[in-house]
């Protein structure tokens, strides 16, 4: 699975948007400050239906490194995409 990653804002270095086939499918970012300083978060946002299904969650979460966040994001997106294909749910 190949995503196109781009910075959410030109001046940011730790906040990225993932796109697949030209569609926004999620984000990863590193938290700055507070008790979670340095933690990477991920969020799959491209699909709006089916998130409650068993075996699809979690679509969002945290990781210690950027690489771990990207891998977890890809796995979550793959689960959600596979379920949508099986159930004929389309992108919202």
C-alpha positions in Angstrom: 0.0 0.0 0.0 1.5 3.3 -1.1 0.5 6.6 0.4 1.5 10.1 -0.6 2.6 11.9 2.5 2.7 15.7 2.6 3.1 18.3 5.3 -0.2 19.5 6.6 1.2 23.0 6.6 4.4 24.1 4.8 6.2 25.2 8.0 5.4 22.0 10.0 7.9 19.2 10.3 6.0 16.7 12.4 2.4 16.9 11.0 1.6 15.0 7.9 -1.5 14.1 5.7 -1.7 10.8 4.0 -3.4 10.5 0.6 -4.2 7.4 -1.5 -5.3 7.8 -5.1 -5.7 11.6 -4.6 -8.0 11.2 -1.6 -7.2 12.3 1.9 -7.2 9.2 4.1 -5.6 10.3 7.4 -2.9 12.1 9.4 0.0 11.5 11.6 1.6 14.0 13.9 4.0 14.4 16.8 2.7 15.9 20.0 4.7 18.8 21.4 4.6 19.6 25.1 2.6 18.2 28.0 2.8 14.6 29.3 2.7 13.1 25.8 5.5 15.2 24.4 7.2 13.3 21.6 4.4 10.8 21.1 3.1 10.3 17.5 -0.6 10.0 16.9 -2.4 8.6 13.9 -5.9 9.0 12.6 -7.6 7.4 9.6 -10.1 9.9 8.4 -11.0 9.0 4.8 -13.8 6.5 5.6 -16.8 7.5 7.5 -18.7 4.2 7.8 -18.0 0.8 9.3 -15.6 2.0 12.0 -17.7 0.2 14.6 -17.1 -3.2 13.0 -15.3 -5.9 14.8 -11.8 -6.3 13.5 -11.5 -2.8 12.0 -10.7 -0.8 15.1 -8.5 0.9 16.2 -8.3 3.4 13.4 -6.7 6.0 15.6 -3.9 5.6 18.1 -0.4 6.5 19.4 3.1 5.3 18.6 6.6 6.0 20.0 8.1 6.8 16.6 7.1 8.2 13.2 7.9 4.9 11.5 5.7 3.0 14.0 2.9 5.5 13.5 3.1 5.0 9.7 3.1 1.2 10.0 0.1 1.3 12.4 -1.7 3.8 10.1 -1.2 1.6 7.1 -2.5 -1.5 9.0 -5.6 0.4 10.2 -6.3 1.7 6.7 -5.9 -1.7 5.2 -8.4 -3.3 7.7 -10.9 -0.5 7.1 -10.5 -0.7 3.3 -10.8 -4.5 3.2 -14.0 -4.3 5.3 -15.5 -1.7 3.0 -14.8 -3.8 0.0 -16.4 -6.9 1.6 -19.5 -4.9 2.7 -19.7 -2.7 -0.3 -19.4 0.4 1.8 -18.0 3.3 -0.1 -16.0 6.3 0.8 -18.3 9.0 2.3 
